[in-house]
Structure formats: structure tokens, C-alpha cells
């Protein structure tokens, strides 16, 4: 009987010892917010890298070409961190941009000259507004520090991109979305390049652009 009691006590100690480890493993799982942000920002990066390459190939305006090159460099660098963090957290990342983002890329691919430049800037403005908004949401609502850090590092880069796009839009006569510089949408705001879902918890789809705002669908805050 003593042997059985000792075995029972040993088993109890083993279970107690495993409980904290199991709890720690459960706590390590990223939240829905963190997971959706990683997935959304990865798709934004895929979109921006492809769109940036298109700008260098098809842009007529030198500033469009220069911004395209900058976006490729910055979003490639950002995505390296996104991919390594997603791997560490066992988050599955999409292999391609969203369907809406791909539609924007297809449309841009069929344009040329000044028409391409204006459509590209329009899509980029909307995309960066939504990327900034998603990033601000992650900073305020994210719980996994490594993902929040990605958002904190990305925000000044995205804001610099947006500011450069606003200046270029004014040069080209392209309307700027009715949003504040901080990325807060005004009533009837625009969609992101490709209209990706917002990475906020629960992932709500972005609104459709108001009639007559832009021809180009735009994706999630990039």
C-alpha cells in the first residue's frame, strides 16, 4: 500500500510540475489581434513590394519611380521581421496579397505614363492610411510584445511614406483622402489598397470608397 501511495504522490507532483509549463505554453499563443495584424501587414508588404517594382518599371514621373524603390526596400526589410516573428509564434502567413489588392495590381499593370502615376499614387495613399490605422490598433491593443514592437517600428516608416505620397499627390493633382495626418479617417473614409480586412480583433472588412472618391480599390493600412 505504501508503494501505491508513493506512486500516487509522485504522479501528483509530476502533474503539479507540468501545470505551470502548460500554462506558459498557452500564454505564449498570440492573440487574435496579434495574429491578424501579422497576416495583414504581411499582405500589405507583398502588395507594396510588387507595386513598388511596378512603379520603377512603368512610372513616368521620377518621383514615382523613386518612391517605388523606397517602398520596395522598406517593406522588404519590414517583412523579414514579420516572417521571422510569425515563425516563432507559429502564425501561418498568407502566400499572396488579398484578392482586392491583386485587382489593384492588375489594374496598375494595364496602365502606363501619367495615367499609371496618378492611379499608383491614389492606391498608395489609401493603402498607407489603412496600414497606419491597423498599426496604431496593434500598438494600442496588441498583447504579444514582439508583434507590438513590429508595429512600433513600422509606424514612423509608414507615416514617412504617407507624407511623401501627399506631397507627390499635390504635385500631380491627385486628390488626397479625407483623413488626418495621424491616419484617422474622416466621415466616409476610404478603403485600403486592395481593401484588405482590418486587422483589428474580429477582422471587420473595410468600407467601400464613397461614390466618386477613387476608381482604384485600396488595401489595408500599409
C-alpha positions as CSV (number, residue, x, y, z in Angstrom):
1,X,0.0,0.0,0.0
2,X,2.8,2.4,0.8
3,X,4.3,1.8,-2.6
4,X,0.9,2.7,-4.2
5,X,0.6,5.8,-2.1
6,X,4.1,6.9,-3.0
7,X,3.4,6.4,-6.7
8,X,0.2,8.4,-6.3
9,X,2.1,11.2,-4.6
10,X,4.8,11.2,-7.3
11,X,2.2,11.4,-10.0
12,X,0.5,14.3,-8.3
13,X,3.9,16.1,-8.1
14,X,4.5,15.5,-11.8
15,X,1.1,16.9,-12.7
16,X,1.7,20.0,-10.5
17,X,5.1,20.5,-12.1
18,X,3.6,20.3,-15.6
19,X,0.8,22.7,-14.9
20,X,2.9,25.9,-15.0
21,X,4.6,24.7,-18.1
22,X,1.3,24.1,-19.8
23,X,0.0,27.5,-18.7
24,X,3.1,29.2,-20.0
25,X,2.7,27.4,-23.4
26,X,-0.9,28.5,-23.6
27,X,0.0,32.1,-22.7
28,X,2.6,32.1,-25.5
29,X,-0.1,31.8,-28.1
30,X,-0.6,35.1,-29.8
31,X,-4.0,36.8,-29.5
32,X,-6.4,37.2,-32.4
33,X,-5.3,40.8,-32.7
34,X,-1.6,40.0,-32.9
35,X,-2.3,37.1,-35.4
36,X,-4.5,39.2,-37.7
37,X,-2.0,42.1,-37.6
38,X,0.9,39.9,-38.7
39,X,-1.2,38.4,-41.5
40,X,-2.5,41.8,-42.7
41,X,0.9,43.6,-42.5
42,X,2.5,40.7,-44.4
43,X,-0.1,41.1,-47.2
44,X,0.5,44.8,-47.2
45,X,4.2,44.2,-47.6
46,X,3.6,41.8,-50.5
47,X,1.4,44.4,-52.2
48,X,3.8,47.2,-51.6
49,X,6.8,45.3,-52.9
50,X,5.0,44.4,-56.1
51,X,3.5,47.9,-56.5
52,X,6.9,49.4,-55.9
53,X,8.5,47.3,-58.6
54,X,5.7,48.3,-61.0
55,X,6.4,52.0,-60.2
56,X,10.1,51.6,-61.1
57,X,9.2,49.8,-64.3
58,X,6.2,51.8,-65.5
59,X,6.3,55.1,-63.8
60,X,6.7,58.2,-65.9
61,X,7.4,60.6,-63.1
62,X,10.8,60.3,-61.5
63,X,9.4,60.8,-58.0
64,X,7.0,57.9,-58.6
65,X,10.0,55.7,-59.5
66,X,12.0,56.9,-56.5
67,X,9.1,56.3,-54.1
68,X,8.6,52.8,-55.6
69,X,12.2,51.9,-55.0
70,X,12.0,53.2,-51.4
71,X,8.8,51.2,-50.7
72,X,10.4,48.0,-52.0
73,X,13.4,48.5,-49.7
74,X,11.4,49.5,-46.6
75,X,8.6,46.9,-47.0
76,X,11.1,44.1,-47.7
77,X,13.0,44.9,-44.6
78,X,9.8,45.1,-42.5
79,X,8.6,41.8,-43.9
80,X,11.7,40.0,-42.9
81,X,10.9,40.8,-39.3
82,X,7.2,39.9,-39.8
83,X,8.1,36.5,-41.2
84,X,10.6,35.6,-38.5
85,X,8.2,36.7,-35.7
86,X,5.3,34.7,-37.3
87,X,7.5,31.6,-37.5
88,X,8.4,32.0,-33.8
89,X,4.8,32.3,-32.8
90,X,3.5,29.6,-35.2
91,X,1.4,32.1,-37.1
92,X,0.6,31.0,-40.7
93,X,1.1,33.8,-43.2
94,X,-0.8,34.2,-46.5
95,X,1.2,33.4,-49.6
96,X,-0.3,36.2,-51.7
97,X,-1.8,39.7,-51.4
98,X,-5.6,39.8,-50.9
99,X,-7.9,39.4,-53.9
100,X,-8.7,43.1,-53.8
101,X,-5.0,44.0,-53.6
102,X,-4.4,41.8,-56.6
103,X,-7.1,43.6,-58.6
104,X,-5.3,46.9,-57.9
105,X,-2.0,45.4,-59.1
106,X,-3.7,44.0,-62.2
107,X,-5.2,47.4,-63.0
108,X,-1.9,49.2,-62.5
109,X,-0.2,46.7,-64.7
110,X,-2.5,47.7,-67.6
111,X,-1.8,51.4,-67.2
112,X,1.1,53.5,-68.4
113,X,2.5,57.0,-68.4
114,X,0.8,59.8,-66.4
115,X,-2.3,57.6,-66.0
116,X,-0.3,55.0,-64.2
117,X,1.4,57.6,-62.0
118,X,-1.9,59.0,-60.8
119,X,-3.5,55.6,-60.2
120,X,-0.5,54.4,-58.4
121,X,-0.4,57.4,-56.0
122,X,-4.1,57.1,-55.4
123,X,-3.8,53.5,-54.4
124,X,-0.8,54.1,-52.3
125,X,-2.4,56.9,-50.4
126,X,-5.4,54.8,-49.5
127,X,-3.3,51.8,-48.7
128,X,-0.9,53.7,-46.3
129,X,-3.8,55.3,-44.5
130,X,-5.2,51.9,-43.6
131,X,-1.8,50.5,-42.9
132,X,-1.2,53.3,-40.4
133,X,-4.6,52.7,-38.8
134,X,-4.0,48.9,-38.4
135,X,-0.6,49.6,-37.0
136,X,-2.0,52.1,-34.4
137,X,-4.6,49.5,-33.4
138,X,-1.9,46.9,-32.8
139,X,0.2,49.3,-30.7
140,X,-2.8,50.1,-28.5
141,X,-4.5,46.6,-28.4
142,X,-1.8,44.1,-29.1
143,X,-0.6,41.8,-26.3
144,X,2.4,40.0,-27.8
145,X,5.4,42.3,-27.3
146,X,7.3,41.1,-30.3
147,X,4.3,41.9,-32.6
148,X,3.7,45.3,-30.9
149,X,7.4,46.1,-31.5
150,X,6.9,45.4,-35.2
151,X,4.1,47.9,-35.2
152,X,6.0,50.5,-33.3
153,X,9.0,50.2,-35.7
154,X,6.7,50.2,-38.7
155,X,4.6,53.3,-37.8
156,X,7.2,56.0,-38.4
157,X,8.2,54.3,-41.7
158,X,4.5,54.2,-42.9
159,X,4.0,57.8,-41.8
160,X,7.0,58.9,-43.8
161,X,5.7,57.1,-46.8
162,X,2.3,58.7,-46.4
163,X,3.8,62.2,-46.1
164,X,5.9,61.7,-49.2
165,X,2.8,60.5,-51.1
166,X,0.8,63.5,-50.0
167,X,3.5,65.9,-51.4
168,X,3.6,63.9,-54.6
169,X,-0.2,63.8,-54.9
170,X,-0.3,67.6,-54.7
171,X,2.3,67.9,-57.5
172,X,0.4,65.5,-59.7
173,X,-3.1,66.9,-58.9
174,X,-4.2,63.7,-57.2
175,X,-6.9,64.1,-54.5
176,X,-5.7,63.2,-51.0
177,X,-8.0,61.0,-48.9
178,X,-10.1,62.9,-46.4
179,X,-8.1,61.7,-43.4
180,X,-5.9,63.4,-40.8
181,X,-2.2,63.0,-40.8
182,X,-2.4,60.5,-38.0
183,X,-4.4,58.2,-40.2
184,X,-7.8,58.8,-38.6
185,X,-10.5,58.6,-41.2
186,X,-12.9,61.4,-41.7
187,X,-16.6,60.6,-42.2
188,X,-16.9,58.4,-45.2
189,X,-13.2,57.5,-45.3
190,X,-11.5,55.5,-48.0
191,X,-10.6,51.8,-48.3
192,X,-7.1,50.5,-48.2
193,X,-5.2,49.4,-51.3
194,X,-6.9,46.2,-52.2
195,X,-9.5,46.6,-49.4
196,X,-7.8,44.2,-47.1
197,X,-9.6,43.4,-43.9
198,X,-8.8,45.5,-40.9
199,X,-6.5,43.5,-38.5
200,X,-8.5,44.7,-35.5
201,X,-9.9,41.9,-33.3
202,X,-12.8,40.4,-35.2
203,X,-11.4,41.5,-38.5
204,X,-14.1,43.7,-40.0
205,X,-14.0,44.4,-43.7
206,X,-13.1,47.9,-44.7
207,X,-15.8,50.2,-46.1
208,X,-16.3,50.6,-49.8
209,X,-15.0,54.0,-51.0
210,X,-17.6,56.7,-51.3
211,X,-19.0,57.1,-54.8
212,X,-16.7,59.2,-56.9
213,X,-13.8,59.1,-54.5
214,X,-11.3,56.8,-56.2
215,X,-11.5,54.3,-59.0
216,X,-8.8,52.2,-57.5
217,X,-9.7,49.9,-54.6
218,X,-7.2,50.3,-51.9
219,X,-5.6,47.9,-49.3
220,X,-5.3,47.8,-45.6
221,X,-3.2,50.5,-43.9
222,X,0.2,49.9,-45.3
